């Protein structure tokens, strides 16, 4: 579990507004930011938002 600190929150909100054409939520964006910070290139997810984000952000969804 990773806590969302003010830096992650701020960056996630910027990502959220940058991809206004997507229906990603702020929590999705925070998860993507945390993945980037941890160097995580693979996600175990059922969420269609992650499938879509993987194409934009270059990670693999299992």
N, C-alpha and C positions, 0 to 999 in steps of 0.2 A: 504494500500500500504506500502510495506517495501522496503527501499532503500538498495541496495547491497553495503555494505562497503568493504574495502580491505580484512577484515577477512573472510567475507562470500565468496567473490570472490576466495580467496586463497583456502579455504576449498572445494568450489565447483569444482575448477579445479583439486584438488587431487581426489575427488570422480569421476569426469569425466574420469581421466586417470586410476583409479582403475577398473572401469567397461568398459574397452575398448571393451569387447565382446558385449556390448549393443550399441544401436544407440541413447542413450540419449544425448541430447544437454547440453551445459554448463548452459543454462537457466533452463532446467529441474533440473539439479544438484543443482543450486542455490536455486530453489524452495524447493527441498528436505532438504537442509541444513537449510533454514529458518523454515520449518515445524518442524524439530528437535529442533531448538532453542526455538521455541514457544510452544513446547510440543503438537503440533497438530497431532492427530492420525487419522484424517478423512480428505479426500480431495474430493471436488466436481470437477470432471474432466471428460473430454471426450477423453483425450489424452491416446493413447495406451501405451505410455512410463510410465505414472503414474500407469496404471494397472500392468505392468511388475514390476515397482519399488516397488509397494505395497507388492508384494510377497517377494522381497529381503529385504525390510526395515520394514515390519510389520505394515503397516497402512491400513485403509479401504478406498476404492474409492466408492463414491456414483455415 
